């Protein structure tokens, strides 16, 4: 299974991910390159983490699951193909945000 990570991750996280996933199946976006180089890695991936450019979804035939790093679907829901599952981080920070707000009030 090819995995592409579009979001920025530090070296420690890369090492941790690489230790648990076969490295020949894993690629990270290189933000120093132009989008075309990253797009090539995206187009062969079956699993992607990050808010990739929306138009890339229309060209993908391999993508099975896109995990967004945002809480909404917005523009992605409109272009997703039926073979693609898109999930988001809805509720991810719910407790931390509410605890911080309550702490601030107190």
N, CA, C and O atoms as a GROMACS GRO file, in nm:
protein
  424
    1UNK      N    1   0.085  -0.117   0.000
    1UNK     CA    2   0.000   0.000   0.000
    1UNK      C    3   0.090   0.124   0.000
    1UNK      O    4   0.176   0.138   0.086
    2UNK      N    5   0.070   0.210  -0.094
    2UNK     CA    6   0.148   0.334  -0.106
    2UNK      C    7   0.084   0.442  -0.018
    2UNK      O    8  -0.036   0.468  -0.025
    3UNK      N    9   0.168   0.506   0.063
    3UNK     CA   10   0.123   0.611   0.154
    3UNK      C   11   0.200   0.738   0.123
    3UNK      O   12   0.322   0.736   0.108
    4UNK      N   13   0.127   0.849   0.112
    4UNK     CA   14   0.187   0.980   0.085
    4UNK      C   15   0.146   1.076   0.195
    4UNK      O   16   0.028   1.093   0.223
    5UNK      N   17   0.244   1.140   0.255
    5UNK     CA   18   0.216   1.237   0.361
    5UNK      C   19   0.245   1.376   0.309
    5UNK      O   20   0.360   1.412   0.285
    6UNK      N   21   0.139   1.452   0.291
    6UNK     CA   22   0.147   1.587   0.235
    6UNK      C   23   0.175   1.691   0.343
    6UNK      O   24   0.237   1.793   0.315
    7UNK      N   25   0.129   1.666   0.462
    7UNK     CA   26   0.146   1.762   0.570
    7UNK      C   27   0.291   1.767   0.615
    7UNK      O   28   0.366   1.671   0.599
    8UNK      N   29   0.331   1.880   0.672
    8UNK     CA   30   0.467   1.894   0.723
    8UNK      C   31   0.483   1.814   0.852
    8UNK      O   32   0.404   1.829   0.946
    9UNK      N   33   0.585   1.730   0.857
    9UNK     CA   34   0.618   1.657   0.979
    9UNK      C   35   0.767   1.672   1.005
    9UNK      O   36   0.848   1.677   0.912
   10UNK      N   37   0.801   1.680   1.132
   10UNK     CA   38   0.943   1.698   1.165
   10UNK      C   39   1.018   1.566   1.151
   10UNK      O   40   0.959   1.461   1.127
   11UNK      N   41   1.148   1.572   1.167
   11UNK     CA   42   1.234   1.455   1.146
   11UNK      C   43   1.202   1.342   1.245
   11UNK      O   44   1.207   1.225   1.208
   12UNK      N   45   1.171   1.377   1.369
   12UNK     CA   46   1.137   1.275   1.469
   12UNK      C   47   1.013   1.198   1.426
   12UNK      O   48   1.010   1.075   1.434
   13UNK      N   49   0.912   1.270   1.380
   13UNK     CA   50   0.789   1.204   1.334
   13UNK      C   51   0.815   1.119   1.211
   13UNK      O   52   0.760   1.009   1.198
   14UNK      N   53   0.898   1.167   1.120
   14UNK     CA   54   0.933   1.089   1.001
   14UNK      C   55   0.999   0.958   1.039
   14UNK      O   56   0.968   0.853   0.982
   15UNK      N   57   1.089   0.964   1.135
   15UNK     CA   58   1.158   0.842   1.180
   15UNK      C   59   1.061   0.745   1.245
   15UNK      O   60   1.068   0.624   1.222
   16UNK      N   61   0.971   0.796   1.325
   16UNK     CA   62   0.872   0.712   1.392
   16UNK      C   63   0.780   0.645   1.289
   16UNK      O   64   0.753   0.526   1.298
   17UNK      N   65   0.733   0.722   1.195
   17UNK     CA   66   0.646   0.667   1.089
   17UNK      C   67   0.724   0.566   1.007
   17UNK      O   68   0.674   0.456   0.979
   18UNK      N   69   0.846   0.601   0.968
   18UNK     CA   70   0.929   0.512   0.888
   18UNK      C   71   0.962   0.381   0.957
   18UNK      O   72   0.980   0.279   0.891
   19UNK      N   73   0.970   0.383   1.090
   19UNK     CA   74   0.999   0.262   1.166
   19UNK      C   75   0.881   0.165   1.168
   19UNK      O   76   0.897   0.047   1.197
   20UNK      N   77   0.762   0.217   1.136
   20UNK     CA   78   0.641   0.134   1.143
   20UNK      C   79   0.575   0.109   1.008
   20UNK      O   80   0.473   0.039   1.001
   21UNK      N   81   0.631   0.165   0.903
   21UNK     CA   82   0.576   0.148   0.768
   21UNK      C   83   0.692   0.113   0.675
   21UNK      O   84   0.800   0.172   0.685
   22UNK      N   85   0.670   0.020   0.585
   22UNK     CA   86   0.776  -0.012   0.488
   22UNK      C   87   0.812   0.113   0.410
   22UNK      O   88   0.725   0.177   0.350
   23UNK      N   89   0.938   0.147   0.411
   23UNK     CA   90   0.980   0.274   0.351
   23UNK      C   91   0.962   0.279   0.200
   23UNK      O   92   0.951   0.388   0.144
   24UNK      N   93   0.958   0.163   0.134
   24UNK     CA   94   0.935   0.167  -0.011
   24UNK      C   95   0.790   0.198  -0.044
   24UNK      O   96   0.756   0.225  -0.160
   25UNK      N   97   0.704   0.193   0.056
   25UNK     CA   98   0.562   0.227   0.038
   25UNK      C   99   0.527   0.365   0.091
   25UNK      O  100   0.411   0.405   0.088
   26UNK      N  101   0.626   0.438   0.140
   26UNK     CA  102   0.601   0.564   0.209
   26UNK      C  103   0.676   0.678   0.142
   26UNK      O  104   0.794   0.665   0.109
   27UNK      N  105   0.606   0.789   0.122
   27UNK     CA  106   0.675   0.909   0.071
   27UNK      C  107   0.618   1.032   0.140
   27UNK      O  108   0.500   1.038   0.173
   28UNK      N  109   0.706   1.128   0.160
   28UNK     CA  110   0.669   1.255   0.222
   28UNK      C  111   0.678   1.364   0.117
   28UNK      O  112   0.764   1.359   0.029
   29UNK      N  113   0.590   1.461   0.126
   29UNK     CA  114   0.597   1.575   0.035
   29UNK      C  115   0.727   1.649   0.057
   29UNK      O  116   0.774   1.664   0.170
   30UNK      N  117   0.784   1.693  -0.050
   30UNK     CA  118   0.905   1.774  -0.043
   30UNK      C  119   0.864   1.915  -0.081
   30UNK      O  120   0.848   1.945  -0.200
   31UNK      N  121   0.847   2.001   0.016
   31UNK     CA  122   0.797   2.136  -0.009
   31UNK      C  123   0.900   2.224  -0.080
   31UNK      O  124   0.866   2.333  -0.125
   32UNK      N  125   1.025   2.176  -0.091
   32UNK     CA  126   1.125   2.252  -0.166
   32UNK      C  127   1.111   2.229  -0.316
   32UNK      O  128   1.166   2.304  -0.397
   33UNK      N  129   1.036   2.125  -0.354
   33UNK     CA  130   1.012   2.096  -0.495
   33UNK      C  131   0.883   2.165  -0.538
   33UNK      O  132   0.804   2.213  -0.456
   34UNK      N  133   0.864   2.170  -0.669
   34UNK     CA  134   0.738   2.225  -0.718
   34UNK      C  135   0.627   2.122  -0.698
   34UNK      O  136   0.654   2.005  -0.671
   35UNK      N  137   0.504   2.166  -0.711
   35UNK     CA  138   0.391   2.077  -0.686
   35UNK      C  139   0.385   1.958  -0.780
   35UNK      O  140   0.330   1.854  -0.743
   36UNK      N  141   0.439   1.970  -0.901
   36UNK     CA  142   0.434   1.859  -0.995
   36UNK      C  143   0.506   1.736  -0.942
   36UNK      O  144   0.458   1.624  -0.960
   37UNK      N  145   0.621   1.754  -0.878
   37UNK     CA  146   0.695   1.641  -0.821
   37UNK      C  147   0.616   1.576  -0.709
   37UNK      O  148   0.610   1.454  -0.699
   38UNK      N  149   0.555   1.657  -0.625
   38UNK     CA  150   0.472   1.604  -0.517
   38UNK      C  151   0.345   1.539  -0.572
   38UNK      O  152   0.297   1.439  -0.519
   39UNK      N  153   0.291   1.596  -0.676
   39UNK     CA  154   0.170   1.543  -0.736
   39UNK      C  155   0.194   1.402  -0.790
   39UNK      O  156   0.106   1.316  -0.778
   40UNK      N  157   0.310   1.377  -0.847
   40UNK     CA  158   0.342   1.244  -0.896
   40UNK      C  159   0.337   1.140  -0.783
   40UNK      O  160   0.285   1.030  -0.801
   41UNK      N  161   0.392   1.177  -0.667
   41UNK     CA  162   0.387   1.088  -0.551
   41UNK      C  163   0.244   1.068  -0.504
   41UNK      O  164   0.206   0.958  -0.463
   42UNK      N  165   0.165   1.174  -0.508
   42UNK     CA  166   0.025   1.165  -0.467
   42UNK      C  167  -0.053   1.072  -0.559
   42UNK      O  168  -0.132   0.990  -0.511
   43UNK      N  169  -0.033   1.083  -0.688
   43UNK     CA  170  -0.113   1.008  -0.784
   43UNK      C  171  -0.097   0.857  -0.775
   43UNK      O  172  -0.184   0.784  -0.821
   44UNK      N  173   0.012   0.809  -0.718
   44UNK     CA  174   0.030   0.664  -0.702
   44UNK      C  175  -0.007   0.616  -0.563
   44UNK      O  176  -0.008   0.495  -0.537
   45UNK      N  177  -0.039   0.709  -0.474
   45UNK     CA  178  -0.070   0.673  -0.334
   45UNK      C  179  -0.213   0.624  -0.319
   45UNK      O  180  -0.305   0.673  -0.384
   46UNK      N  181  -0.228   0.527  -0.230
   46UNK     CA  182  -0.360   0.477  -0.195
   46UNK      C  183  -0.413   0.544  -0.069
   46UNK      O  184  -0.534   0.560  -0.052
   47UNK      N  185  -0.321   0.585   0.018
   47UNK     CA  186  -0.356   0.653   0.143
   47UNK      C  187  -0.277   0.782   0.150
   47UNK      O  188  -0.156   0.784   0.127
   48UNK      N  189  -0.346   0.892   0.181
   48UNK     CA  190  -0.281   1.023   0.185
   48UNK      C  191  -0.324   1.094   0.312
   48UNK      O  192  -0.441   1.091   0.351
   49UNK      N  193  -0.225   1.160   0.378
   49UNK     CA  194  -0.256   1.243   0.493
   49UNK      C  195  -0.220   1.386   0.460
   49UNK      O  196  -0.106   1.417   0.427
   50UNK      N  197  -0.318   1.475   0.468
   50UNK     CA  198  -0.295   1.617   0.445
   50UNK      C  199  -0.394   1.676   0.347
   50UNK      O  200  -0.458   1.604   0.271
   51UNK      N  201  -0.405   1.806   0.350
   51UNK     CA  202  -0.498   1.879   0.264
   51UNK      C  203  -0.434   1.910   0.129
   51UNK      O  204  -0.389   2.022   0.104
   52UNK      N  205  -0.430   1.809   0.043
   52UNK     CA  206  -0.370   1.824  -0.089
   52UNK      C  207  -0.455   1.916  -0.176
   52UNK      O  208  -0.573   1.936  -0.145
   53UNK      N  209  -0.398   1.970  -0.282
   53UNK     CA  210  -0.480   2.051  -0.373
   53UNK      C  211  -0.601   1.971  -0.424
   53UNK      O  212  -0.588   1.856  -0.463
   54UNK      N  213  -0.716   2.033  -0.423
   54UNK     CA  214  -0.841   1.966  -0.457
   54UNK      C  215  -0.840   1.905  -0.597
   54UNK      O  216  -0.890   1.794  -0.616
   55UNK      N  217  -0.785   1.975  -0.694
   55UNK     CA  218  -0.788   1.925  -0.831
   55UNK      C  219  -0.711   1.795  -0.848
   55UNK      O  220  -0.733   1.723  -0.945
   56UNK      N  221  -0.622   1.763  -0.757
   56UNK     CA  222  -0.548   1.638  -0.765
   56UNK      C  223  -0.642   1.518  -0.748
   56UNK      O  224  -0.618   1.412  -0.807
   57UNK      N  225  -0.747   1.534  -0.668
   57UNK     CA  226  -0.840   1.423  -0.646
   57UNK      C  227  -0.907   1.377  -0.775
   57UNK      O  228  -0.934   1.259  -0.793
   58UNK      N  229  -0.932   1.471  -0.863
   58UNK     CA  230  -0.998   1.438  -0.989
   58UNK      C  231  -0.910   1.350  -1.078
   58UNK      O  232  -0.962   1.273  -1.159
   59UNK      N  233  -0.779   1.361  -1.063
   59UNK     CA  234  -0.686   1.286  -1.147
   59UNK      C  235  -0.644   1.153  -1.087
   59UNK      O  236  -0.587   1.069  -1.156
   60UNK      N  237  -0.671   1.133  -0.960
   60UNK     CA  238  -0.624   1.014  -0.893
   60UNK      C  239  -0.710   0.892  -0.924
   60UNK      O  240  -0.833   0.898  -0.918
   61UNK      N  241  -0.643   0.782  -0.956
   61UNK     CA  242  -0.714   0.654  -0.974
   61UNK      C  243  -0.676   0.556  -0.865
   61UNK      O  244  -0.743   0.454  -0.847
   62UNK      N  245  -0.569   0.585  -0.791
   62UNK     CA  246  -0.520   0.493  -0.688
   62UNK      C  247  -0.575   0.526  -0.549
   62UNK      O  248  -0.586   0.437  -0.465
   63UNK      N  249  -0.610   0.652  -0.525
   63UNK     CA  250  -0.647   0.696  -0.391
   63UNK      C  251  -0.769   0.622  -0.338
   63UNK      O  252  -0.873   0.613  -0.404
   64UNK      N  253  -0.754   0.569  -0.217
   64UNK     CA  254  -0.864   0.501  -0.149
   64UNK      C  255  -0.908   0.579  -0.025
   64UNK      O  256  -1.026   0.583   0.009
   65UNK      N  257  -0.809   0.643   0.044
   65UNK     CA  258  -0.841   0.713   0.168
   65UNK      C  259  -0.759   0.840   0.178
   65UNK      O  260  -0.636   0.836   0.165
   66UNK      N  261  -0.826   0.952   0.200
   66UNK     CA  262  -0.762   1.081   0.222
   66UNK      C  263  -0.799   1.126   0.363
   66UNK      O  264  -0.916   1.149   0.392
   67UNK      N  265  -0.698   1.138   0.450
   67UNK     CA  266  -0.719   1.189   0.585
   67UNK      C  267  -0.679   1.335   0.586
   67UNK      O  268  -0.561   1.367   0.576
   68UNK      N  269  -0.778   1.422   0.597
   68UNK     CA  270  -0.750   1.565   0.598
   68UNK      C  271  -0.690   1.606   0.732
   68UNK      O  272  -0.714   1.540   0.834
   69UNK      N  273  -0.612   1.712   0.732
   69UNK     CA  274  -0.560   1.766   0.857
   69UNK      C  275  -0.644   1.882   0.907
   69UNK      O  276  -0.602   1.956   0.996
   70UNK      N  277  -0.760   1.898   0.849
   70UNK     CA  278  -0.854   2.004   0.887
   70UNK      C  279  -0.980   1.940   0.944
   70UNK      O  280  -0.996   1.818   0.940
   71UNK      N  281  -1.070   2.023   0.997
   71UNK     CA  282  -1.193   1.970   1.055
   71UNK      C  283  -1.310   1.968   0.958
   71UNK      O  284  -1.412   1.904   0.986
   72UNK      N  285  -1.299   2.035   0.847
   72UNK     CA  286  -1.409   2.038   0.751
   72UNK      C  287  -1.377   1.962   0.624
   72UNK      O  288  -1.261   1.928   0.598
   73UNK      N  289  -1.482   1.935   0.544
   73UNK     CA  290  -1.463   1.870   0.415
   73UNK      C  291  -1.468   1.971   0.302
   73UNK      O  292  -1.391   1.963   0.206
   74UNK      N  293  -1.559   2.068   0.315
   74UNK     CA  294  -1.576   2.174   0.217
   74UNK      C  295  -1.556   2.132   0.074
   74UNK      O  296  -1.632   2.050   0.021
   75UNK      N  297  -1.457   2.187   0.012
   75UNK     CA  298  -1.430   2.169  -0.130
   75UNK      C  299  -1.397   2.024  -0.167
   75UNK      O  300  -1.417   1.986  -0.282
   76UNK      N  301  -1.348   1.944  -0.075
   76UNK     CA  302  -1.311   1.806  -0.106
   76UNK      C  303  -1.434   1.720  -0.131
   76UNK      O  304  -1.434   1.633  -0.218
   77UNK      N  305  -1.538   1.744  -0.055
   77UNK     CA  306  -1.660   1.664  -0.068
   77UNK      C  307  -1.721   1.679  -0.208
   77UNK      O  308  -1.782   1.585  -0.260
   78UNK      N  309  -1.705   1.796  -0.267
   78UNK     CA  310  -1.763   1.823  -0.398
   78UNK      C  311  -1.694   1.748  -0.511
   78UNK      O  312  -1.757   1.720  -0.613
   79UNK      N  313  -1.565   1.715  -0.496
   79UNK     CA  314  -1.491   1.654  -0.606
   79UNK      C  315  -1.452   1.508  -0.580
   79UNK      O  316  -1.398   1.443  -0.670
   80UNK      N  317  -1.478   1.456  -0.462
   80UNK     CA  318  -1.438   1.319  -0.429
   80UNK      C  319  -1.508   1.219  -0.520
   80UNK      O  320  -1.626   1.234  -0.553
   81UNK      N  321  -1.434   1.118  -0.558
   81UNK     CA  322  -1.489   1.010  -0.639
   81UNK      C  323  -1.549   0.905  -0.545
   81UNK      O  324  -1.514   0.901  -0.427
   82UNK      N  325  -1.636   0.823  -0.595
   82UNK     CA  326  -1.703   0.725  -0.509
   82UNK      C  327  -1.606   0.622  -0.451
   82UNK      O  328  -1.635   0.563  -0.347
   83UNK      N  329  -1.493   0.601  -0.514
   83UNK     CA  330  -1.395   0.505  -0.464
   83UNK      C  331  -1.305   0.565  -0.356
   83UNK      O  332  -1.221   0.494  -0.301
   84UNK      N  333  -1.322   0.692  -0.327
   84UNK     CA  334  -1.235   0.761  -0.231
   84UNK      C  335  -1.309   0.788  -0.100
   84UNK      O  336  -1.420   0.841  -0.098
   85UNK      N  337  -1.245   0.749   0.009
   85UNK     CA  338  -1.298   0.780   0.142
   85UNK      C  339  -1.221   0.902   0.193
   85UNK      O  340  -1.098   0.904   0.189
   86UNK      N  341  -1.294   1.002   0.239
   86UNK     CA  342  -1.231   1.121   0.293
   86UNK      C  343  -1.276   1.138   0.437
   86UNK      O  344  -1.396   1.144   0.466
   87UNK      N  345  -1.179   1.147   0.527
   87UNK     CA  346  -1.209   1.171   0.667
   87UNK      C  347  -1.139   1.299   0.711
   87UNK      O  348  -1.042   1.343   0.649
   88UNK      N  349  -1.189   1.357   0.820
   88UNK     CA  350  -1.130   1.482   0.868
   88UNK      C  351  -1.100   1.470   1.017
   88UNK      O  352  -1.119   1.364   1.076
   89UNK      N  353  -1.054   1.576   1.076
   89UNK     CA  354  -1.018   1.576   1.218
   89UNK      C  355  -1.126   1.638   1.305
   89UNK      O  356  -1.096   1.696   1.410
   90UNK      N  357  -1.250   1.625   1.264
   90UNK     CA  358  -1.361   1.680   1.341
   90UNK      C  359  -1.358   1.623   1.483
   90UNK      O  360  -1.354   1.501   1.502
   91UNK      N  361  -1.360   1.710   1.580
   91UNK     CA  362  -1.360   1.668   1.720
   91UNK      C  363  -1.222   1.639   1.776
   91UNK      O  364  -1.210   1.610   1.895
   92UNK      N  365  -1.118   1.646   1.694
   92UNK     CA  366  -0.983   1.611   1.737
   92UNK      C  367  -0.937   1.693   1.857
   92UNK      O  368  -0.880   1.637   1.950
   93UNK      N  369  -0.959   1.822   1.856
   93UNK     CA  370  -0.912   1.907   1.964
   93UNK      C  371  -1.020   1.952   2.060
   93UNK      O  372  -1.000   2.043   2.140
   94UNK      N  373  -1.136   1.888   2.052
   94UNK     CA  374  -1.252   1.930   2.130
   94UNK      C  375  -1.223   1.944   2.279
   94UNK      O  376  -1.250   2.049   2.337
   95UNK      N  377  -1.166   1.841   2.340
   95UNK     CA  378  -1.142   1.844   2.484
   95UNK      C  379  -1.036   1.947   2.521
   95UNK      O  380  -1.052   2.022   2.617
   96UNK      N  381  -0.929   1.951   2.446
   96UNK     CA  382  -0.820   2.044   2.476
   96UNK      C  383  -0.867   2.188   2.465
   96UNK      O  384  -0.834   2.271   2.550
   97UNK      N  385  -0.944   2.218   2.362
   97UNK     CA  386  -0.994   2.355   2.344
   97UNK      C  387  -1.089   2.391   2.458
   97UNK      O  388  -1.080   2.500   2.513
   98UNK      N  389  -1.179   2.301   2.491
   98UNK     CA  390  -1.275   2.333   2.598
   98UNK      C  391  -1.206   2.345   2.733
   98UNK      O  392  -1.243   2.430   2.814
   99UNK      N  393  -1.105   2.261   2.759
   99UNK     CA  394  -1.030   2.271   2.885
   99UNK      C  395  -0.952   2.402   2.892
   99UNK      O  396  -0.945   2.465   2.998
  100UNK      N  397  -0.894   2.443   2.780
  100UNK     CA  398  -0.819   2.568   2.776
  100UNK      C  399  -0.913   2.686   2.800
  100UNK      O  400  -0.879   2.778   2.876
  101UNK      N  401  -1.030   2.684   2.737
  101UNK     CA  402  -1.126   2.792   2.757
  101UNK      C  403  -1.171   2.798   2.902
  101UNK      O  404  -1.179   2.906   2.961
  102UNK      N  405  -1.201   2.683   2.958
  102UNK     CA  406  -1.245   2.678   3.098
  102UNK      C  407  -1.134   2.726   3.191
  102UNK      O  408  -1.159   2.800   3.286
  103UNK      N  409  -1.011   2.684   3.164
  103UNK     CA  410  -0.896   2.729   3.242
  103UNK      C  411  -0.879   2.880   3.235
  103UNK      O  412  -0.847   2.943   3.335
  104UNK      N  413  -0.901   2.937   3.117
  104UNK     CA  414  -0.890   3.081   3.099
  104UNK      C  415  -0.996   3.156   3.176
  104UNK      O  416  -0.971   3.263   3.232
  105UNK      N  417  -1.116   3.099   3.180
  105UNK     CA  418  -1.226   3.161   3.252
  105UNK      C  419  -1.199   3.159   3.403
  105UNK      O  420  -1.224   3.256   3.474
  106UNK      N  421  -1.148   3.046   3.449
  106UNK     CA  422  -1.122   3.033   3.592
  106UNK      C  423  -1.006   3.122   3.634
  106UNK      O  424  -0.969   3.125   3.751
   0.00000   0.00000   0.00000
